[in-house]
Amino acid sequence: MDLSLTYIALSSRQVDLIAGNSTEGRIAALDLFQLADDRHYFPPYEAVYLLRQDTLARVPALREVLNKLANAISTEEMRRLNYEIDGNRRDPKEVVREWIGGKR
């Protein structure tokens, strides 16, 4: 099932439990609760940067920029940003620009 449909199904009580993404913006908006995965069934979901080695050689400053992004966004903040895009239908570029502007 499309993940967006699973959140709708859960919030409308059509299902009792779903597997979702910890950074989903609708968690707070729909007053949902994230259960702890105390048995570590699900592998951690962590975004990673993928780039070609020649790109890094060509643009060495890129390494510093990417290092600044590491751990820059908490789960709660990512949920809020995702909700701005998915829930409030805002342009992702605008949301990112505002987030970057607030970090300076």
N, C-alpha and C positions, 0 to 999 in steps of 0.2 A: 504494500500500500504506500502511496505517496506520503512522505512524512508530514506534509501540511495537513493531509486528511486525518492522520492519526491524532494530531493535536485537537482537531475539531471533534473527532469521535470521542476522545477522552473528556473534553470539556462539556460535551453534551450527554455524557453518561452512557454512551453506546458501548463503550468498553471500560474496563476498570484499570488497565495497565498497558503502557506502551513502552517500547524502546525508542529513545529519542536522542537528541544531541544536547549536551550540557550547556551549550551556548545559544540555544534556541530562545529568541526574544519573547515568545509567547508563554514561557514558563511563568514569569511573574505576571504578565498581562492576564492570563487565564487562571491565576491563583493556583498553579499546580505545585507539586512537591516532588523534588528529586530524591529518590531513594539512594542510600549508600550501597555501593557494590562491594560489600564486605567479603565476598568470595572471589572478587577480581575476575568475574566471568567475562566482562567486556574489556578488551585492551584499551589502554589510554588513547584518546584521540588528541593528537598534537599536530598542529600545522607545521610544515617544514618548508624551507626554501629550496627550490631546485633550480640550478642554473648550470650552464656549461662552464667549464674551467677557463676556456678562452675568453668568455665574457668577463670573468673576474680579472683576468690578466689585462684585458683591454680597459676595464673601468675599475681600478683598484680601490677607489673611494666607496664603491658599492659594499665592500666588506664592512666598513664602519657603519654605514647606513643600516644594513641588515642587523648588525650587532645591537644597534640602538633599539630596534624593534623587538628584540628578544625579551620576552616576559613583560612587555609594555602594557598589555591589556589583560585585566583580570577577567575571570569567567563572568562575573556580574556586569562588568562594563561591556563585554562583548555581547551579552544578552540585550543590554540596553541599546547598543548600536544596531544589532540585528533587528530589534523591534522597530527602531526608527525606519529601517528600510522595508521590512516585511509588513509590520503592523500599520505604520503611519504612511506607507507608500512613498517614502522620500527617496530622492536620487542618491544612490550610493556615493557618488563623487562628492556631493554636498555634505553628506554625513561624515565622510573621511576628512574633508577639508576642515570642518568644524572641530573634529577630534584632534587633528594635528595642530590647529590654531590654539586649542586649549592646553596643549602640551608645551608650548613655547614659553 
